[in-house]
Amino acid sequence: MSFYKVRVQRESNTPKVFNVVAKKSQDAVLAAAQSLRDEGITDAKAIEIIGQINSLRD
């Protein structure tokens, strides 16, 4: 598993940046989308992988 830093562009709020765990970057996008659904965020317009990181603390 790898760690990825993800940025979510939003319609009416500031971008959200968080870290996810996934096997590959495509899975990181899916994990980010699921996290947004779980949080009830409905104004997301883009999910971008900023890069791979060493740990979830980065």
MDAnalysis code that builds the backbone (N, CA, C; Angstrom):
import MDAnalysis as mda
import numpy as np

u = mda.Universe.empty(174, n_residues=58, atom_resindex=np.repeat(np.arange(58), 3), trajectory=True)
u.add_TopologyAttr("name", ["N", "CA", "C"] * 58)
u.add_TopologyAttr("resid", np.arange(1, 59))
u.add_TopologyAttr("resname", ["MET", "SER", "PHE", "TYR", "LYS", "VAL", "ARG", "VAL", "GLN", "ARG", "GLU", "SER", "ASN", "THR", "PRO", "LYS", "VAL", "PHE", "ASN", "VAL", "VAL", "ALA", "LYS", "LYS", "SER", "GLN", "ASP", "ALA", "VAL", "LEU", "ALA", "ALA", "ALA", "GLN", "SER", "LEU", "ARG", "ASP", "GLU", "GLY", "ILE", "THR", "ASP", "ALA", "LYS", "ALA", "ILE", "GLU", "ILE", "ILE", "GLY", "GLN", "ILE", "ASN", "SER", "LEU", "ARG", "ASP"])
u.atoms.positions = np.array([
    [0.837, -1.184, 0.000],
    [0.000, 0.000, 0.000],
    [0.882, 1.247, 0.000],
    [0.404, 2.273, -0.666],
    [1.103, 3.549, -0.743],
    [0.237, 4.640, -0.128],
    [0.864, 5.741, 0.169],
    [0.171, 6.897, 0.713],
    [0.167, 7.996, -0.338],
    [-0.975, 8.661, -0.511],
    [-1.100, 9.725, -1.497],
    [-1.714, 10.959, -0.856],
    [-1.216, 12.122, -1.245],
    [-1.824, 13.383, -0.846],
    [-2.786, 13.785, -1.955],
    [-4.031, 14.079, -1.574],
    [-5.105, 14.353, -2.525],
    [-5.670, 15.747, -2.260],
    [-5.947, 16.480, -3.348],
    [-6.603, 17.789, -3.216],
    [-7.960, 17.715, -3.918],
    [-8.982, 18.202, -3.245],
    [-10.329, 18.219, -3.807],
    [-10.725, 19.672, -4.046],
    [-10.969, 20.014, -5.318],
    [-11.476, 21.343, -5.647],
    [-12.966, 21.353, -5.364],
    [-13.437, 22.442, -4.766],
    [-14.847, 22.522, -4.392],
    [-15.497, 23.742, -5.026],
    [-16.795, 23.664, -5.239],
    [-17.535, 24.747, -5.884],
    [-17.541, 26.021, -5.045],
    [-17.935, 25.913, -3.791],
    [-18.167, 27.122, -3.007],
    [-17.291, 27.235, -1.759],
    [-16.410, 26.292, -1.535],
    [-15.543, 26.310, -0.353],
    [-14.085, 26.207, -0.779],
    [-13.203, 26.413, 0.184],
    [-11.776, 26.279, -0.108],
    [-11.451, 24.826, -0.429],
    [-10.393, 24.589, -1.221],
    [-10.017, 23.201, -1.518],
    [-9.700, 22.428, -0.246],
    [-9.967, 21.146, -0.276],
    [-9.696, 20.255, 0.861],
    [-8.506, 19.383, 0.468],
    [-7.520, 19.276, 1.347],
    [-6.344, 18.438, 1.105],
    [-6.262, 17.403, 2.214],
    [-6.120, 16.139, 1.830],
    [-5.978, 15.081, 2.826],
    [-5.181, 13.926, 2.254],
    [-4.834, 12.983, 3.109],
    [-4.021, 11.831, 2.732],
    [-4.875, 10.573, 2.699],
    [-4.582, 9.696, 1.727],
    [-5.295, 8.425, 1.634],
    [-4.296, 7.293, 1.430],
    [-4.736, 6.081, 1.731],
    [-3.938, 4.879, 1.532],
    [-4.549, 4.115, 0.371],
    [-3.714, 3.703, -0.589],
    [-4.207, 2.951, -1.736],
    [-3.058, 2.194, -2.387],
    [-3.405, 1.188, -3.202],
    [-2.373, 0.432, -3.909],
    [-1.784, 1.233, -5.055],
    [-2.622, 2.017, -5.756],
    [-2.155, 2.838, -6.872],
    [-2.945, 4.134, -6.903],
    [-2.519, 5.079, -7.715],
    [-3.134, 6.404, -7.711],
    [-4.613, 6.364, -8.103],
    [-4.990, 5.473, -8.995],
    [-6.404, 5.364, -9.376],
    [-7.255, 4.960, -8.179],
    [-6.734, 4.064, -7.360],
    [-7.450, 3.652, -6.152],
    [-7.524, 4.794, -5.139],
    [-6.504, 5.664, -5.152],
    [-6.505, 6.809, -4.243],
    [-7.638, 7.766, -4.594],
    [-7.921, 7.937, -5.879],
    [-9.038, 8.787, -6.303],
    [-10.356, 8.191, -5.807],
    [-10.505, 6.877, -5.940],
    [-11.722, 6.215, -5.468],
    [-11.862, 6.340, -3.948],
    [-10.762, 6.178, -3.235],
    [-10.792, 6.300, -1.778],
    [-11.156, 7.728, -1.371],
    [-10.638, 8.708, -2.091],
    [-10.965, 10.104, -1.803],
    [-12.446, 10.370, -2.047],
    [-12.971, 9.854, -3.147],
    [-14.395, 10.037, -3.450],
    [-15.267, 9.417, -2.362],
    [-14.890, 8.245, -1.892],
    [-15.653, 7.595, -0.825],
    [-15.585, 8.408, 0.463],
    [-14.428, 8.950, 0.758],
    [-14.271, 9.776, 1.949],
    [-15.162, 11.014, 1.874],
    [-15.252, 11.623, 0.690],
    [-16.109, 12.796, 0.518],
    [-17.573, 12.430, 0.739],
    [-17.972, 11.290, 0.192],
    [-19.356, 10.832, 0.393],
    [-19.640, 10.621, 1.877],
    [-18.696, 9.985, 2.571],
    [-18.872, 9.711, 4.000],
    [-19.004, 10.997, 4.814],
    [-18.292, 12.059, 4.385],
    [-18.341, 13.341, 5.089],
    [-19.542, 14.180, 4.672],
    [-20.241, 13.762, 3.625],
    [-21.396, 14.520, 3.157],
    [-21.041, 15.721, 2.309],
    [-19.841, 15.734, 1.744],
    [-19.424, 16.849, 0.892],
    [-20.047, 16.661, -0.490],
    [-20.828, 17.647, -0.919],
    [-21.553, 17.522, -2.184],
    [-21.118, 18.542, -3.230],
    [-20.182, 19.435, -2.884],
    [-19.789, 20.466, -3.842],
    [-18.423, 20.211, -4.490],
    [-17.945, 18.975, -4.444],
    [-16.649, 18.651, -5.056],
    [-16.769, 18.672, -6.569],
    [-15.779, 19.276, -7.235],
    [-15.798, 19.298, -8.692],
    [-14.568, 18.644, -9.309],
    [-13.528, 18.383, -8.524],
    [-12.338, 17.716, -9.051],
    [-11.552, 17.082, -7.919],
    [-10.961, 15.925, -8.204],
    [-10.068, 15.249, -7.262],
    [-8.726, 15.105, -7.960],
    [-7.682, 15.598, -7.328],
    [-6.348, 15.594, -7.925],
    [-5.362, 14.935, -6.968],
    [-4.556, 14.022, -7.486],
    [-3.470, 13.433, -6.711],
    [-2.295, 14.399, -6.764],
    [-1.927, 14.954, -5.625],
    [-0.793, 15.880, -5.581],
    [0.512, 15.106, -5.673],
    [0.575, 13.955, -5.022],
    [1.778, 13.154, -5.077],
    [1.783, 12.030, -4.062],
    [2.767, 11.183, -4.196],
    [2.926, 10.079, -3.252],
    [3.752, 10.580, -2.081],
    [3.392, 10.156, -0.876],
    [4.081, 10.612, 0.328],
    [4.568, 9.411, 1.132],
    [5.384, 9.683, 2.129],
    [5.983, 8.595, 2.910],
    [5.064, 8.043, 3.989],
    [4.231, 8.918, 4.562],
    [3.355, 8.448, 5.629],
    [2.115, 9.312, 5.693],
    [1.113, 8.873, 6.423],
    [-0.118, 9.648, 6.562],
    [0.081, 10.924, 7.368],
    [1.208, 11.060, 8.016],
    [1.490, 12.268, 8.788],
    [2.031, 13.401, 7.940],
    [2.455, 13.125, 6.728],
    [3.007, 14.166, 5.847],
    [1.946, 15.172, 5.443],
])
